[in-house]
Amino acid sequence: MIAFLVKLALTNVLFSLVIGAALVRLNKHRIGSTGELILYSLGLGPVLTALVLYYLLLFIPGQAHLFYIIGVLLVYGLIFIFSIKGFHILAVRMKEWMKSAAGKWKEFNSREKFKRAIYWGFLLVLLGSFLVVYVGGTLQTPIEHHDALIYGNLGKMYYQQKQVTYSKVMKPAKNGFYFQGSQKPSFSLLLTWEMMLNNEQTNQKPYFDMYFRSISGYFGLLIIGVYFYWLYKKNKYLALLGLPVLFSGYRFFAMMVNYHLDAYRIFFLLVSWIWLVYTLKQKDNFSLLLLGVFSGFAAFTHLIGLAVALFNGLALFIFYEGDLKVRIFKTAALALLIIVSGNIHYLLEVLFGSVSGYISYISY
């Protein structure tokens, strides 16, 4: 459990906050709120880790696992250097927010203070209860169902062969099985990353993949966070009412408690649309950057995400206010960002065939 929490804190929290601070520094025109930006950034640590690992395995294959860990840490080290000023900005804004919140709290009468304490206390109890049940129950069960098993086996394959390979020819396997399919590498590489952080003995144990198991629940909570944030901007009770409405559909509940790809891919899809609106309204380069990043990561995660990325590019070209030259330039910039965000994968599929490789179940 401690190892799982360390991997979660490193990849999902620390890495994400480094990216978030870098984005705060880049956001010179303060598009959206700082809290909103940090909320979206909490999904970027895992997927950027997968992206860096993808490029390392693609272009520098066959190295020791420690080499890839160091490579990922170096990338985040460089981002951290850039984000130092962003952390300073975050600290200043946090101090201002706390001062403002303390001032408003003093102005509330006893009844209003009680109502707000009940409101936020209720939400914290809900979140805490879910985490206790999820960590103590769901995460203790082995991986099952199609998505988690297929993508999990791919993650093992990347770990074993230490490369991402593409092939149009099916090869025979003497042991285990030979995989060739259209699954995108992003989700699988999170298990590859986890196995690299483990030692060999841990990778032989039943709970070696707890971080990979937690991805659906983690991104499900992020989706709820995005949903709650936008409803809260309208009305705090509307945000509270929105929670049972969201969970009234069995599919979303199942996505939260089962091991699945859906929450992971839907988060990037959802946030990409938010930045599409920002880009069309604000017409700034920062919004365009994040539109490209989240659209690219949506495509890097699933084929449906590629359709969404294409839709976002088409919408930008049609609805962006400007002459034809400007719209072509903005759309080309968006396309480049999408390709860099892992979607060289689709070009390689066209040229060389699907992701393929051999998985052994005898030893790692």
Secondary structure, DSSP 8 states (H G I E B T S, - for coil): -HHHHHHHIIIIIIHHHHHHHHHHHH-TT--S-HHHHHHHHTTHHHHHHHHHHHHHHHHSTT--HHHHHHHHHHHHHHHHHHHHHHHHHHHHHHHHHHHHHHHHHHHS-HHHHHHHHHHHHHHHHHHHHHHHHHHHTGGGS---SHHHHHHHHHHHHHHHH-S-EEESS----SSSEEEEE---HHHHHHHHHHHHHS-TTGGGSTTTTHHHHHHHHHHHHHHHHHHHHHHHHH-HHHHHHHHHHHHTSHHHHHHHHS--SHHHHHHHHHHHHHHHHHHHHH--HHHHHHHHHHHHHHHHH-HHHHHHHHHHHHHHHHHS-S-HHHHHHHHHHHHHHHIIIIIHHHHHHHHH-EEEEEE-SS--
